Amino acid sequence: MRRAPISIFQIAVCLVFIMGTLLACNPFPKKDTHPEVPFLADLVKDTTKFTKVLGLEHLSEIAFLKDDRILLKPDDSHLPFKIIDIHGTVIIEKIFDWKLPFHLDQQGNLYFNREKYDYPDYKRHAYFTTVVFKDSIDKKSEALDSKFADSIKFKMLDDYEIKLLKSYGLKPCGYQVDREKCNVFEVKNNALLVRQDDLYKNDFAKLPVVPETFDDAILVRWQNSRIAYPVYLVYYQMGKHKFKCEDMTIPNVIKLKGQNYLFSYAVGLFLIK
């Protein structure tokens, strides 16, 4: 059947709908609504207001701990991690195997390289049983790979996992469920048990807070990549200080030893005077 031609009215309706959708999404970049407010990178250059404590080069993560110390994780497996105090004194500095779990428990004890390091000074350490269930299951899968059909292999792996988890007092989930709900990363029966892909867990962390905003964020440009994505300018207020930065900069405030600090991976860690 031949379709009826599209009328001018239908075209107009479509155009109105498209324009309304575009305007609702605010796809057009705007000018900075607060040109008088400094960017974060410029604000922290004022040494009367901020003192730089730490640069964050070559780090994949900075974590603030419940005892006001700082954990520095490197972005290179050949570099050591560190736990330092706010004055930069190194408490522990070690290279760790990225293929093994790295864990800080709720008491501040460290587990890495199949050893447990006792809080608070980490000088006492000893071998600690570490079980990564994925490694055992992957090895079993490789052993069965060419010997059985997939349906039989999956059933055998399921049975193997059930037996393996039960031996450590854990309840298995099987392959027909959302496996993320069955993730395990805990110390149990004098062993560190890990049943997930992420091999890092910090239960001794103190969470920072993002400063409040004093105005709506604005779209300033579209960033070209494999897929274009919007870049927003966000306006923050931190006590008497106002500043702005792009949305991916993500500034944070953390209180350590009774004093407030500002940090961002883009600029570093600064004491707020």
C-alpha positions as CSV (number, residue, x, y, z in Angstrom):
1,M,0.0,0.0,0.0
2,R,1.3,3.4,-0.9
3,R,1.9,5.8,2.0
4,A,0.1,9.1,2.1
5,P,2.4,12.1,1.6
6,I,3.6,13.9,4.7
7,S,1.7,17.2,5.2
8,I,3.3,20.6,6.0
9,F,1.4,20.4,9.4
10,Q,3.0,17.1,10.3
11,I,6.4,18.5,9.4
12,A,5.8,21.5,11.5
13,V,4.7,19.3,14.5
14,C,7.9,17.3,14.1
15,L,10.1,20.5,14.0
16,V,8.3,21.9,17.1
17,F,8.9,18.6,18.9
18,I,12.6,18.5,17.9
19,M,13.2,22.1,18.9
20,G,11.4,21.6,22.2
21,T,13.6,18.6,23.0
22,L,16.8,20.4,22.1
23,L,15.9,23.4,24.2
24,A,14.9,21.2,27.1
25,C,18.3,19.6,27.0
26,N,20.1,23.0,26.6
27,P,22.4,21.7,23.9
28,F,23.9,25.1,23.0
29,P,27.0,26.3,24.9
30,K,26.7,29.5,26.9
31,K,29.1,32.1,28.2
32,D,30.5,32.0,31.7
33,T,27.8,33.6,34.0
34,H,30.4,34.5,36.7
35,P,33.6,35.8,34.9
36,E,34.6,37.4,38.2
37,V,34.9,34.1,40.0
38,P,38.4,32.4,39.8
39,F,38.9,29.0,38.4
40,L,40.0,26.4,41.0
41,A,43.5,26.2,39.6
42,D,43.9,29.9,40.0
43,L,42.3,30.1,43.4
44,V,44.8,27.7,45.0
45,K,47.7,29.7,43.8
46,D,46.8,32.3,46.4
47,T,49.2,31.3,49.2
48,T,47.4,33.6,51.7
49,K,44.4,31.3,51.4
50,F,45.9,27.9,50.6
51,T,49.0,25.9,51.3
52,K,49.9,23.0,49.0
53,V,50.4,19.8,50.9
54,L,50.7,17.2,48.2
55,G,50.8,16.8,44.4
56,L,48.9,13.9,43.0
57,E,51.1,13.0,40.0
58,H,51.6,9.3,39.3
59,L,48.6,8.3,41.5
60,S,45.6,6.3,40.6
61,E,43.9,7.1,43.9
62,I,44.2,9.0,47.1
63,A,42.2,7.8,50.1
64,F,41.7,9.5,53.4
65,L,41.7,7.1,56.4
66,K,39.7,7.1,59.6
67,D,42.9,7.9,61.6
68,D,43.5,11.0,59.4
69,R,46.4,9.4,57.6
70,I,46.4,9.3,53.8
71,L,46.7,6.3,51.4
72,L,48.4,6.9,48.1
73,K,48.0,4.3,45.4
74,P,50.3,4.5,42.3
75,D,49.2,4.4,38.7
76,D,52.2,2.1,37.9
77,S,52.6,-1.4,39.2
78,H,56.3,-0.8,39.6
79,L,55.8,2.0,42.0
80,P,55.1,1.6,45.8
81,F,51.9,2.5,47.6
82,K,52.3,4.7,50.7
83,I,50.5,5.5,53.8
84,I,51.6,8.9,55.1
85,D,50.5,11.4,57.8
86,I,49.3,14.9,57.0
87,H,52.9,16.1,57.5
88,G,54.2,13.7,54.8
89,T,55.9,11.3,57.2
90,V,55.8,7.8,55.6
91,I,54.2,5.1,57.8
92,I,54.6,2.3,55.2
93,E,55.8,2.2,51.7
94,K,55.7,-1.1,49.7
95,I,55.4,-2.4,46.2
96,F,52.4,-4.7,45.9
97,D,51.3,-7.3,43.4
98,W,48.4,-5.9,41.4
99,K,47.2,-9.4,40.6
100,L,46.5,-10.1,44.3
101,P,44.0,-8.4,46.6
102,F,44.8,-5.2,48.5
103,H,42.6,-4.6,51.5
104,L,42.3,-2.3,54.5
105,D,39.9,-3.7,57.1
106,Q,37.7,-1.7,59.6
107,Q,40.5,-1.8,62.2
108,G,43.1,-0.4,59.8
109,N,45.0,-3.6,59.2
110,L,46.5,-4.0,55.7
111,Y,46.4,-7.1,53.6
112,F,48.5,-7.4,50.4
113,N,51.0,-9.8,48.8
114,R,49.4,-12.6,50.8
115,E,50.4,-11.0,54.1
116,K,48.7,-9.2,56.9
117,Y,50.3,-6.0,58.2
118,D,49.1,-5.0,61.7
119,Y,47.8,-1.5,62.5
120,P,49.0,1.1,63.5
121,D,52.6,1.0,62.5
122,Y,52.5,-2.0,60.1
123,K,55.9,-3.2,61.4
124,R,54.5,-6.6,62.4
125,H,53.4,-8.7,59.5
126,A,53.1,-12.4,58.6
127,Y,51.7,-14.7,55.9
128,F,48.0,-14.6,55.6
129,T,45.8,-17.0,53.6
130,T,44.4,-15.2,50.5
131,V,41.8,-16.9,48.3
132,V,40.7,-15.4,45.0
133,F,37.9,-17.6,43.8
134,K,38.0,-16.3,40.3
135,D,41.6,-17.6,39.9
136,S,40.7,-21.1,41.0
137,I,37.6,-21.1,38.8
138,D,39.5,-19.8,35.7
139,K,42.1,-22.5,36.2
140,K,39.4,-25.2,36.4
141,S,37.8,-23.8,33.3
142,E,41.0,-24.0,31.3
143,A,41.5,-27.6,32.4
144,L,38.0,-28.4,31.2
145,D,38.0,-26.2,28.1
146,S,38.6,-28.7,25.3
147,K,37.3,-31.8,27.0
148,F,33.6,-31.1,27.3
149,A,30.7,-29.4,25.6
150,D,29.8,-26.0,27.0
151,S,26.6,-27.1,28.8
152,I,28.5,-29.9,30.6
153,K,31.4,-27.7,31.3
154,F,29.3,-24.9,32.9
155,K,27.5,-27.5,35.1
156,M,30.9,-28.9,36.2
157,L,32.2,-25.4,37.0
158,D,29.0,-24.6,38.9
159,D,29.5,-27.8,41.0
160,Y,33.2,-26.9,41.5
161,E,32.4,-23.4,42.7
162,I,29.7,-24.6,45.1
163,K,32.1,-27.0,46.7
164,L,34.9,-24.4,46.8
165,L,32.8,-21.7,48.4
166,K,31.2,-24.2,50.9
167,S,34.7,-25.1,52.1
168,Y,35.1,-21.5,53.3
169,G,31.6,-21.2,54.7
170,L,30.2,-19.1,51.8
171,K,27.0,-19.6,50.1
172,P,27.3,-20.1,46.3
173,C,25.2,-18.3,43.7
174,G,25.6,-20.3,40.6
175,Y,25.8,-19.1,37.0
176,Q,22.1,-18.2,36.5
177,V,21.9,-15.2,38.7
178,D,23.3,-11.7,39.0
179,R,26.8,-12.5,40.2
180,E,27.5,-9.0,41.4
181,K,25.0,-9.7,44.2
182,C,27.3,-12.5,45.3
183,N,30.5,-10.5,45.5
184,V,32.6,-11.3,48.6
185,F,35.6,-9.3,49.9
186,E,36.1,-10.1,53.6
187,V,38.2,-11.7,56.2
188,K,36.6,-14.9,57.4
189,N,37.9,-18.0,59.1
190,N,41.4,-16.5,59.2
191,A,41.6,-15.9,55.5
192,L,41.0,-13.1,53.0
193,L,38.2,-14.3,50.7
194,V,37.6,-12.5,47.4
195,R,34.9,-13.4,45.0
196,Q,34.8,-10.5,42.6
197,D,36.9,-8.9,39.8
198,D,37.9,-5.8,41.7
199,L,40.9,-6.7,43.9
200,Y,40.9,-3.5,46.0
201,K,38.7,-2.7,49.0
202,N,39.1,-0.1,51.7
203,D,36.9,-0.4,54.8
204,F,39.0,2.1,56.7
205,A,38.2,5.2,54.6
206,K,36.9,8.5,55.6
207,L,34.7,10.1,52.9
208,P,35.3,13.7,51.8
209,V,32.4,16.0,50.8
210,V,31.8,18.0,47.6
211,P,31.4,21.8,48.3
212,E,28.0,23.3,47.7
213,T,27.2,25.1,44.5
214,F,26.0,28.7,44.4
215,D,24.5,28.8,40.9
216,D,23.4,26.4,38.2
217,A,26.0,24.7,36.1
218,I,26.2,25.8,32.5
219,L,27.2,23.9,29.3
220,V,30.3,25.5,27.9
221,R,31.3,23.2,25.1
222,W,31.0,19.8,23.5
223,Q,34.1,17.7,23.8
224,N,35.0,15.7,20.7
225,S,35.9,12.1,21.3
226,R,34.6,8.9,19.8
227,I,31.3,10.1,21.1
228,A,30.8,13.8,21.7
229,Y,30.0,14.6,25.3
230,P,29.0,17.9,27.1
231,V,31.3,19.8,29.4
232,Y,29.8,21.9,32.1
233,L,31.2,24.7,34.2
234,V,30.2,24.3,37.9
235,Y,30.2,27.1,40.4
236,Y,31.2,26.2,44.0
237,Q,31.2,27.9,47.3
238,M,33.4,26.7,50.1
239,G,33.0,28.9,53.2
240,K,34.1,32.4,52.1
241,H,35.8,31.1,49.0
242,K,34.0,30.9,45.6
243,F,35.5,29.2,42.5
244,K,34.5,27.4,39.3
245,C,35.8,24.4,37.5
246,E,34.7,22.0,34.8
247,D,32.4,19.2,36.0
248,M,35.0,16.4,35.6
249,T,37.4,18.2,38.0
250,I,35.4,17.2,41.1
251,P,36.8,19.2,44.0
252,N,36.4,17.7,47.5
253,V,36.8,18.9,51.1
254,I,38.1,16.7,53.9
255,K,38.8,17.4,57.6
256,L,42.1,16.0,58.9
257,K,43.4,16.6,62.4
258,G,40.7,19.3,62.9
259,Q,41.6,21.3,59.8
260,N,39.9,21.5,56.4
261,Y,41.7,20.5,53.2
262,L,40.7,20.9,49.6
263,F,41.8,18.3,47.0
264,S,41.2,17.4,43.4
265,Y,43.1,15.1,41.2
266,A,43.5,18.1,38.8
267,V,45.4,20.4,41.3
268,G,46.5,18.3,44.4
269,L,45.8,18.6,48.1
270,F,45.8,22.0,49.9
271,L,45.3,23.2,53.4
272,I,42.6,25.8,53.6
273,K,43.8,28.7,55.8
